[in-house]
Amino acid sequence: MDTRAIVTSVGLPIGAAALGAVATASGTRSAWYQSLAKPAIQPPPIVFPIAWTILYTQTAVGSGVAQAHMSEQQATTYRRKLTLNMALNAGWCWSFFKGQQLAPSIAVAAALAASSIDLARSGYAAHPAAGGLLTPYAAWTSFATVLTAAIWRKNRRTA
C-alpha cells in the first residue's frame, strides 16, 4: 500500500473525528441541545463515542484495503470521495451542534449517507472485505439522517 493510501485511509477519519469532536463536545452539553425533544430512536449518549470509534476504525481499515486493490486512477478517485465524505462528516457536527441548524443538518446528513453508501459500493467493487468494513458506516450515517430528521420533526416549532 502506498503512502497516500495510508495517509488518507487513516488521516482523514482521524481529522474528521477531531474536527467533529470540537463541535460535538461543547454542543452536547449546550443548553440548546439539552432543551431539544429527542425521538424514541435516540440512542443513549454512551453509544455515540463507542460507535464512532469503531466506525472510524473500520472506515480507515476498509479504505486501506480498498485502495490496496485499486488501480492508481481508481485509488485517486477513491481518495477524493473519502475526502468529501469526511468533510461532510465533520460538517454535520458543525451544522448541527455549532450552527444549531436542524433542517440544513438533515441535508448534510443525507449527503453524508449517500457519500458513505458510495464509499461502501466502491470498496466492495475493489474487494468484498473492504465493502464489508465500510457498510456499517454507511448504515450508521443513514440512521443519522433519519435521527436528524426525527429531531427536527419533534422540535420544528422551537427550532
N, C-alpha and C positions, 0 to 999 in steps of 0.2 A: 504494500500500500504506500502511495507517495505521501509526501509531507502535506500537500494541500488537502488531501482526503482526511488525514489525521487532524489537522488544524480545524477544518470546517466541521468534521463529524463531532469533535469534542468541544472545540472552542465556541462554536455558535450556540449550542444548547447551554453551555455554562454562561455565556454572555447574556442570552435571553433570560435565563434564571436570575442572574444578578440584577439586570435592569427591571425585570418584573418584580423582584423582591423589594426593590426600593419603593415602588409604588404600592405594593401589596401590604408590606409590613405596617406602615402607618395607616393605610386605608382600612384594614380590617378592624383597627382599633378606633377609627374615627366615629364621631357622633352620628354622622350621616349614614355610614354603613350599619351601625348598630341599630339605627332607627328604622331601617328597611324591614318590611314584612318579608319573611323568607318562605318560599314554597315548601310543600311537603317533600319534594325530591332533593332538597338541600342536604348534602351530606354533613355530618358533624365536622367541626373545624379541624380536628386532628387528621382527617382523611386527606386534606389538600397537600400538606407538605410531604406526606408519605407517598401519595400518588404521583405528585410531580417529580419527586426524586427518582422514583422508579421509571417514570415515563421519559424523563430527560436522559437517563442512563440507557434505556432501550433505544431511544432515538439516536444517541451517539453511536452505539454498537451497530444498530441496524444500518445507519448511514455509512459507517465504515465498511461493513460487509457489502452493501450495495455498490459503493464506489470501487471496491476491490474487484468486482465482477463486471465493471462497465468499461467501455472504450473511453479514451481521453475526452472525446467530444461529449459522450453521454455523461461522464462524471462532471464535466464543466457545467452542463445544463442542470444536473442534479444539485450541484453546489449553489447555483443561482436560486433554484427552487427552495433549498434549505435555508438560504439567507433570507429570502422573502418570508418563509414560514416563521422563522424565529423573530423577525421584525414584527410580524403580525401577533405573535405570541406575547412579546413584551408590550406591544401597542395596546392589546386588550387590557392589560393591567393598568396602563396609564389612562386609557379612556374610561374604564370603569371606576377604579379606585381614586385616582387623582383628579380626573375630569368630572367624575360623578355624572356621566352621561350614559344613562341606561339604554336609550334607543340606539344611539350610534354604536354602543358597545355590542349590540346584537349583530350589527353589520360586520364589525371587526371579527367577532366570534365566528360568524358564518364564513367569512373569507378564510379565517384560520382553519376551520373544519374542512373546507374544500381543498385548501392547500395541503392539509395533513393527509387527506384521502389520496390526493395526487402523489404525495411522497410515498405512501404505502404501496400504491399501484406501481410507481417507478421502481421502488425497492424490490417488490415481488418479481417484476419483469427481469431484474438483474439476477436475483437469487431468492428462492422461496423463503429462506431463513431471514433474509433482510425484510421482506414483506411481513413475515410473522412478527418480527420485532417492532415494526412500525405501526402495525394495525391497532394495538391498544391505544397509542397516541391519537390516531385518527378517531377511534371510538370515543375517547375521553373529550377531545375537542368538539366532537359532535354533541356529546352530552352537555358540554359547557355552553354551547349555543342554545340548547333547549333550556338550560338552567337560567341563563341570562335573560332570555325571553320571558320565562316564568317570573323572575324577579321584577322585570319591567311591568308585566301584567298586574302583579299584586301591588305595585306602587305607582302606577301611571298617574294617579290623581295628585300624588305628592312629589313626583319626580319632575 
